[in-house]
Amino acid sequence: MPTDQEFLEYVIKSIVAHPDDVKVVRTVDEMGVLLTLKVHPEDMGQIIGREGSTARAIRSILRVIGVKNNARINLKIEEPEGGRVSRTRGETPASSEEPKKGVDEVVDELKL
């Protein structure tokens, strides 16, 4: 019977383009089992899925495996370095060259 970690590795390696970069670390504490997943940055979209659907499905299956083995299993997907751009309040992305629009301009556009 494969372990939760082996199962996760098998599933993730089956859906990513860089299976050699898949790494799963399993830790156990008083809260249960934590599986930490690290993948190639280009594969993050495949793992998360549209609106998080793939990640949600994987977590659901892991929960079922946990119930079967009397353990609480959580999945943490590590974000690759430079994956998400964090901005402070009021900053705009550098690629955005459009001037800011006022609320009235946005409302007028919605009426069109």
Number of C-alpha atoms within 10 A of each C-alpha: 5 8 10 19 18 11 15 22 17 14 12 21 17 11 12 19 14 15 16 10 14 17 17 20 12 14 11 12 7 6 10 14 18 18 21 16 20 18 23 16 15 13 18 17 14 15 21 16 13 10 9 12 12 15 18 15 13 16 17 15 15 21 18 14 17 17 12 10 12 10 15 18 24 18 20 14 16 13 14 13 8 8 11 8 8 9 9 7 6 5 8 11 9 6 6 8 8 6 6 9 8 8 8 9 10 10 10 9 8 8 6 5
